[in-house]
Structures are given as structure tokens and as C-alpha cells.
Amino acid sequence: MHDRKLDIVLYGATGFTGGLVADYLAQTSEHTPLRWALAGRSIEKLNAVRDRLGLPAGSSRVPEIIVAEAADTESLERMVKETRVVITTVGPYIKYGEPLVRACAEHGTDYVDLTGEPEFMAQMIEKYDTVASSSRARIVHACGFDSIPHDLGAYFTLKTLHQKLTPEEKKQAAVRIDGFVRANGSISGGTWHSALEIMSRAREHANESKRRRSSKPPSDRKAKQVFSRPAFRKELGFWAVPMPTIDPEIVVRSAELLPEYGPDFRYGHYFGVKRGYQVAGLIAGFSMLFGLAQVKPAKALLQKVRDPGEGPDESTRKKSYFRVIFQGKAADQHVECEVRGGDPGYGETAKMLAEAALCLAFDRERLPNHFGVITTAAAMGEPLIERLQSAGISFREIQATA
């Protein structure tokens, strides 16, 4: 990896989120020597992104340009052989993602993406986990708001809980962590299209998940997602509604990979809603959208609501925020932690994705010795939490509100 020409390649740099990641990496290059490149299908659009960054001409900070696309396997292989880490923002990943994952897994190149697509992630684990382990590549999905605050937040909560347990309790006690998400913000066209794709394929994913669970070898460790009905949480001051996203699957995957989660780990994932009538509206709205996404003509109409390159403007992003509260318990001990940041969908997502790539590129000596198709907790753990804290995303233990 040390003899690679580049540290990071940003594939999908001409998209909305890709452009934000390019901005972040350009700013990072002011204080971190960074050999990087912008990659995508159109050299004209890539040059326009590079020009927009306004970096000094002739400077080592100026990124290279690489033309590559998902349908051209040779171009992807040339690209991954040149770099230590690939960032990709090109989705929906179920349509366009596999060729790049395969190339990275085969050539020992680390990989990060923004997928929130459970079916894609499950397929990549099944097809390429062993390949990536052999080449010592870290293939890390869901490195944005899906699912870094939740995966690393649960990991941080577990570590905080461990500080209160005896060595024997750490080994034997069952652990329960619940995450409660409060956020506001607007979604881009790319996210909208990916969400519709996820919903339209939900049944296929459920069937595949059932098949994979039945074929898993027995284990003496348990890790699973738990579900509860919508309920008002007095100590938090809001209603908790089960949140059907990729996040709990990522957290449970971390618990399966890392023995420190204990012999019996359970995770619940919820969206926090202030008013009771909002609960009913949220459930009804999601149910209607989910149903429409199953009907091809309706899905086609919904896709026209936003173009893939659209996204919220800067003033909207500045008003957005997220806060995830975690309640953890094991033995007789309880902890409450939070992860907090700004605009979840774009500003902070671009930051998380970029910092994950920078962590893989520059913190390799400090990273856990895990390879394959893995999670942020398994791939980067504490080093990535430290990077995110330095970048303004808060991880901390808090006092219970009641």
C-alpha cells in the first residue's frame, strides 16, 4: 500500500455529495500532505470541479483527474491500483456499486461509501468478504450519517459502559443499547433515488436475509436487533418510533465482528418525535411511500420529484442538525451517551466520509487488525472517533434527563 501513487481517489466527484467531499479534502490538503484525485465519467465535469476548488495552480494540493466508470472494469482496476483508499458516492449502489467493490477487494485497496442499502451490503459481504480479507483490504460501507453516528455511537457507549463493569462482567454480562435519533434536514436527489430503490427492493432483501440467517453456522455469541412499539419516553421527552434503516444492521454486524460486545448483545433503533400526532403522520407517510415504491409506474413518477444532482443549499444545511442519544445497560450499570453534529445529510456526511478515508490512509498503524467487508467500528474504531471529535462531531457521556 505504501508504494501507491495516491492516498485517496474520490469517485463520483461531480455529484452533489461528491462535490462537498471534494471541498472537504481540498481544505484538508492545507494542513495534511494529500496525494489525491477526482474520478468519474466526464473529464469536462471533473475539470470543472477541480477549477471550482480554487487551489493554487501547480500546487501539490491540486488533485489529479481520473476517468473511470462502473461499466468499464478495466478503468476501475487501473484506478484502484493507483491508490490506497477509494471513496465512492456513486449510487444507487445496488445498480452501480459492485464492480468497484470487487476491484478493491481483489487488489487490496481500502474502500468507503455512503450506501444505506441493506441488500447491497449483504451481497457484498457474501461475495467479497473472504476476497478482501485475503488481500487485506478494508471494505467499509455506510460511512455517512448512515451509519457512522449510530455504529460508532453504540461502540462509544459500549466502551463507556465497560468502564463501570468488572472484568468478569465484561465477558459474561448481556448488553442492551438503544439509540434515539433526533434530526432535521433536507435530502438530495441522489439520496431520494437511493431511498426509493431500497424501498422497492425491501421484500427481496427480507427474503435474502432470512436465507442467510438460516445458513449461518451456530455461534456461542448472540447479536440481534430488538423492536418495540412506538412509545412515549418520559425521561427523554419524546416519542420513540422504530426506525427501519440500515443503521441497526450495521451496529449488529459490528457486534458480530467484535468480541468485546459480549456473549449477548441487543440493539434498538428509534426516531424521536415530539408530538403524538407526528407519530401517526410519520408512520402513515412512510407506509404510503413504501407501497408506492413497489409499483413501477408510481416509482417512476416519484423519481421525477428530484434529479440525482440536486441538493439543499448552504443556508438550509447550516440550519440542520442531528443528535443521537444512546442508553446502555449491562449487569446493574446504566450509561447515557450522545453523538451530536450539524447538517446530517450533507455537511457532516461529507465530513464523516472524508475523515473515514483519511483515517484508512494515514492512521493504518493504529487501526484494528480487521479486514474484509466490515463496519466503521471494526475497521477504525477509536482512531476514527478521535478524528471526528477533532472535526467538530461530539461524542460524550451525558447525564440522564430524568
VENMOTA-V266644 format. One line per field, one symbol per residue. ss: DSSP state (h for helix, s for strand, l for the rest). burial: # if it has 9 or more other ideal C-beta (glycine too) atoms within 8 Angstrom, else .. Layout:
ss: ???
burial: ???
This chain:
ss: lllllssssssllllhhhhhhhhhhhhhlllllllsssssllhhhhhhhhhhhllllllllllsssslllllhhhhhhhhhlssssssllllhhhhlhhhhhhhhhhllssssllllhhhhhhhhhhhhhhhhhhllssslllsllshhhhhhhhhhhhhhhllllhhhhhhllssssssssssllllhhhhhhhhhhhhlhhhhhhhhhhhhhhllllllsssslllllsssllllsssssllllhhhhhhhhhhhlhhhllssssssssssllhhhhhhhhhhhhhhhhhhllhhhhhhhhllllllllllhhhhhllssssssssssllssssssssslllllhhhhhhhhhhhhhhhhlhhhlllllssslhhhhlhhhhhhhhhhlllsssslllll
burial: ...#.#####################.##....#.#####....######..#.#.....###.######....####################.##########.#.#################.###.###.#.######################.###..#...##..###########.##################..#..##..#........#.#.#.......#..#.######.###########.##..##..#########....##..##..#..##.###...##..##..#.#..##...###.###########..#.###########################.#...#..############.###.###...###.......
